[in-house]
Amino acid sequence: MAVRTTLRENISIALQSIAGNRLRASLTSIIIAIGIMALVGILTAIQGIKASVNNAFSDLGANSFTVQNTNDDLNFGNGGHRKVYPPITYEQAERFKEGMSKFPVTTTVDLFITGTAVAKYHDQKTNPNIYFTGSDENYFVNTGHKLAFGRAFSSAELQHGDGVVIIGNEIRKRLFKSEDPLNKYIFIGKNRFRIVGIVQPKGSSSGFGPGDKFCVIPVLTAKHIDSVSNPSFTATVKTLNPEVLDATLGEATSVFRNVRGLNVVNKDNFEFSRSDSIQQQLSSQMDGMTYGGIAISVITLLGAAIGLMNIMLVSVKERTREIGIRKAIGATPSIIRKQFLIEAIMICIMGGIGGIILGIAAGNIIAVSISGSFAVPWKAMTGAIITCTVIGLISGFYPAEKASRLDPIEALRYE
């Protein structure tokens, strides 16, 4: 009970000292707040971005992969000439889809046109950031998108390559506001399309995908309007569960080698991209950013700790006579030490709370501005409070020890 009373008294004295030196305490707290704001802000922004990235890939899950043309590589064994692999044609993609139909999978054939399209409706138009692609009847199954209004492409529209389009919610809001967009005509580039469906909003995807800013047309329509003379198609395969993904990849390799007419001595001129590996790569990059952010914050907090120690040393010097009076009336070195340590810790925590609030606000502003999602970093908040306590102990220990060793007689004589 006595220890608790002494602690309460020490806290009361520390608060009185802080209240009596508001300017010094405020400046010190601001230094700490800046360091904590950097720490919490960076971690908040990264957490928001990571959450959005994970959400962007969650519908694809860990049970899908995409077959695409092999990236161009430099062939140094051939005079440094760039080796060009033949693109995946529409016919090859369709044959692959047919070959995979014997397995319990869902396959889509897609053609990416551009990620900088502009959609227009009368005098309204979007920014040049629309993801424009062609797909088939399995588009909704493999992407996880759901229709909010309208319908999917009909079999006739897919077979004939009709000028119809399904739009994302961001385009609906930008071009039509409160107007019903179904069966309205929009222009994407020089091509006119009739809207047959609007996809439910899913939110942004942190710059790693189209979010809600996309237009999907029948894949044959995309083939006809694509400005590239010999475009390369992709095919995405979604399995029933992740456990059979590796086995399905093996079967898909065999099927596509037959489609490409490769014999046993030919190496693959195509590649598979697994959705889970892409997500892991992005998460790994985010982890690297996290470590970098923590390193920057530690440097900032180190400067804040040095500043706090200097200010506490000034405080000890200014209050030398006060320390002498307390010792004269019975305060032990231990009590004096605790008073200054508690004061340093409380100044740090006050700054830390302000830094947490500012860091969460700044981090979420950054995350949302680059298509991330709002996040509350509970671990970072807890870590910030612990960090403030440790900084207070480290920075306040030497000044507190110096104060506790003052000779009471010399201290009382100090002017």
N, C-alpha and C positions, 0 to 999 in steps of 0.2 A: 504493500500500500504506500509505503514511504517513497519507493522508487517512482511509482505512478504520480504521486504528488509533486515530486521534484521535477519530473518530466513535464507535468502540466505547468509548473511555475517557469521552467526554462522556455517553454513555448510562449507563455504569456510575455516574458521579458523580451524574447526575440521579436514578437509582434509589436511590442512597444518601441523597440529599437528601429524596426522597419518603418513604423508610422512616424517616428521622429526624424527619419532621414529618407523622406519619400523620393526625393530627386535621385539620390545615390542608388536606392533600392530599385527604382524604376529603370534607371539606365542599365543597371546590372541585369535586371529581368529581361530587358529588351535584347541584350546581347545573347542571353540564353534562348530567348524566344526565336531569334533568327536562326540559331543552330538547329533547334528542334523543328522549326517550320521547314527547314531544308530537308531534314530527315523524314518527317512525317509526310511532307508534300511529295517528295520523290516516291516514297513507298506507296502512298495513296494513288498517285497517277499510274504507277506500274501495276498495282493491284486492279485498278479499274480497267486498264488496257488488257491485262491477262484474262480477266473475267469475260470481257467482250470477245476476245480471241477464242476462248474455250467455248463460248456460246455459239460463235460462228461455225465451229466445227462439230458441235454436239450432235446436230442432226445427221451429219455424215457418219459420226461415230467412229468406232475402231473396226468397222466391218465393211469398208468400201475401199476401192482403189480405182485409179484411172490409167488407161493405156494411152500413151501419146508417142509422138515421134521423138527419136533420140535427139538430144540437144547437139548442136554442131560442135565438133571437137577439132582441134588442130592436129593434123596428121604429119608429124615431123619426119616420119619415114618416107614421105612422098614429096620431098622438096619443100615442106612447110605449107603445102596447099591445104585449104580447108576441105574436109571431107563433107559432102552433102548427102544426107540420107533421104531416100524418097519419102514424100509426105504420105500420111495415111489418107487414102481416098474414101469417098463416101461409100463406094461399093465394098471396100475392105472392112470398113467399120460395120456395115450392115451384115456382112458375112460373119464377122466376129460375133456380133449380137446373136445371129442365128445359131452359131456354133455353141454359144454359152447357154442357149435356151434349154439344153438337155440337163443342165444343172439347176439346183434350187436357188437361183440368183435373179436379180433384176438388173437389166442392162439398158443404159441410155446411150444414144449417139448424139454428140453435141458438136457445134461449130462456133467457136468464139469469133466474133466479128471485130469488136472494138470496145475499149473501156472508156472512151471519150466521146460517146455519141451525144447528140442534142435532140431532145424530143420537143416538138412544137404542136400547139393547138391554137389556131387563130393567131392572136398577137401574143400569146403566152409561150414561153419556152424555158427549158431547164438549163442548168449549167452544163458545160461539156464534160460531165463525169458519169454519164449513164453507161452501165455495163450492158452491152447489146450482144445477144447470143441466140443461137438456134438449138432446139432440142426436140424430143419426140414425146410419145405418150407416157413414158415412164419418168418424165421430168419431176413431177410432184413426189413420186415415191422415193427417188434417190436423193433429192435435195431437202426433203422434209418440209417444203413450203406447203401452205394450205390456202385454198381459195377463200377470199372474204366475200366476193361477189362474182357472178358470172359462171363461166364453165371452162373446162379444159379444151384443148384442140380436139376436133372430131377426126375420125379416121379419114374422111374425104379431104379435110383441110391438110392433113399430114401427107396424104398420098399425092395431092395435086399441088402442094406448095402454095396455098392461098395466102393472101395478104392480111393475115390476122395476127393479133399480138396480145400477150398477157403482160400487164405492167405491175411494177412494184408500188407500194403504198406512197412512197416519196414522190413519185411522178404524179399520182392521183392528186395529192395535196398541192403540188406546185402548179399543175396545169388546170385543174378543174375546181379546186376549192370545194364549194358546196354542190356543184353540179354533178349529176350522174354521168360517169364516163362510159358506161356500157354502150356499145354499138356506135360510139363516136369515132371519128377518124383523126388520127394524129400523123404527123410526118416525122420520120426518123431519117435524117439526111434528106435525100431526094425521094424517098419511098414512102408511100401512104399505106397505113395499116388501120384496120378496124379493131377496136378493143373488144375482146370477148371475155376477159377475166381480169380481176384485180386480186393480188395476193395479199394475205394477211400480213400486217407489219411484224417484223422480227427485230427491228433495231439495227444499229450499225454493226460493223464488224472490224473496227479498229484499223481500217485501211487495208485489211487482208482479204477483202471480198466486197461485193457490191452492196451489202446491207439491204436497204429497200429501194435503192436506185438502180433498177434494172428493167430491161424489156426482153421478153422471150418470144420468139417467132418459131414457126415450124422449121425443122432442120433443112428441109428441101428448099424452103423459101430463102433461108440464109445462104444456101449454096448458090442460088441464082443471083442474089444481089451482092454477094461478097466481092469486093474490089480486087481481091487477090485471085490471080488466074488459076492457081493450082493450090487451094488451101489444104491444110492438114486437119483432119477431124480427130476428135477424141471419143473414147467410150468409157463410161463409168460403170463399174460393176459393184453391186451391193449384195452381200451375202446375208443369210438369215441370222447369223451370230458370229462374233469374233473368232470363235474356236475353229471354224472351218476356213478362215481367211487364207492361211498359208497353203492349205491344200488347193483351194480355189485358184490362188495365184499360179500354182504349178500347172493346173489344167488350162488356165487362161494363156499361159506362155505357150503351151503346146498348140492350142487352137490358133493363136495369132501367128505363130511360126508357119503353120500350114497356110494360113490366109496370105502371108507375105511370100510364100513359096521358098522358104529357107530350107536348105538341107543340113545335115548333121555337122558339116564343116563350117557353115556360116554362123557368125555370131549374131546376136539379136540386134536388129536395127530399129528397135522401139524400146520403151521403158515404162515401168509401172510406178505410179506415185500413190503411196498409201496415205489415207487421210490421217491416221494416227501418227505416222512419222512426221508429216508436215506440222501437225500440232505440237509434237515433241520438240521439233526444231525451233518453232516460234517460242515455245515456253523456255527452251534453253537460252535463247537470245534475251528473253525478258529477265531470266535469272542473272545473266551477265550485266544487264542494265541495273538490276537491283543491287548487285555487289558494288558496281561503280557508284551508284547513288549513296550507298552506305559509306563508302570510302570518302566521298566528298563531304558528307555530313559529319563524319568523325573529325575531319580536318577543321571544319567550321566550329564544332563543339570544343575542340582542343584550344582554339583561339579564345572561345568564350570562357573556358575554364581558367586560362591564364589571366584574362581580364577580371574574372571574379576574384581570383586570388589577390591580385593587386589592389582591388577595391577593398577587400576584407582587411588587408594589411594597413591601408589608410584608415579604415574604421578602427582598428586596434589602436593605432597611434592617436587618433582623435579622442578615443574614449579611455585613454590611459588612466586619467584621474578617477573616472567612474569605476574602472576595474579595481583601483586601489581602495576605493570606498567599500566596494563589495567584499573584497578580501578582509578589510578591517572589521567588518561586522560579521565575519564568519564564513564567507564563501570559500570553498576549497578549490584548488586548481582543477579538480575534476568537474566541478559545477561550472566554473568559468569556461572550461574547454567545451563542455556540452552546450552552453549557451551560444557560443560562437558557431559551433558546428550546426546546431539546429537553425540558427539564423541563416547560415549559408545554404542549407538544404531547403529552407522555406523560400528563400529568394529564387533558387533554381526551380522549385516546383511551380511557383507563381509564373515564372517565365515559361516553364514547360507547358502549363495549361494554355497560356496564350499562344505559344508556338503550335500546339496541337490543333487548336481551333483554326488558326491561320493556315497551317499545313493541310488540313483536310479540305478547307475551302480552295486553296490554290491548286492542290493536287487534283481535285475533282474538276475544276475549271479546265486544267490542262487535259485531263483524260477525256472529258466530254468534247472539248474542242477538236480533238483528233479522233473522234468517233469511238471513244471508249465509253464505259458505263460508270454510273455513280457507285462509289465504294466507301465503306466505313472500315478503316484498318484497325481493328481491335488489337491485334498483336503489336502493331506499330505504336499504338497509343499506350499500351501497357509497357512496352519497351522504352518509350519516351519518358514515362514517369520513373522507371527504374534507372534510366540513364541520368536523369536530373538528380536523383538521390545520390548516385555514385559521384557525379561531378561535384555536388555540394560537399560530399565527404572528402574528396580528394583536394578540391580547391580550398576548403575551409580548414583542413587539418593543420597546416603549417601556421596560419594566422591564429587559430584557436590554441595551438600549443604555445605559441609565442606569448599570447595573452595570459595563459595559465601560469607561465613561468615568471611573470613580472613580479618584482619585489614590491610588496604593498607600500612600504615606506617611501621608496623612490617614486612609485606611481602617484602617491598622494602629494608629493612635492612637484609633480609635473605640471607645467603651466601650458 
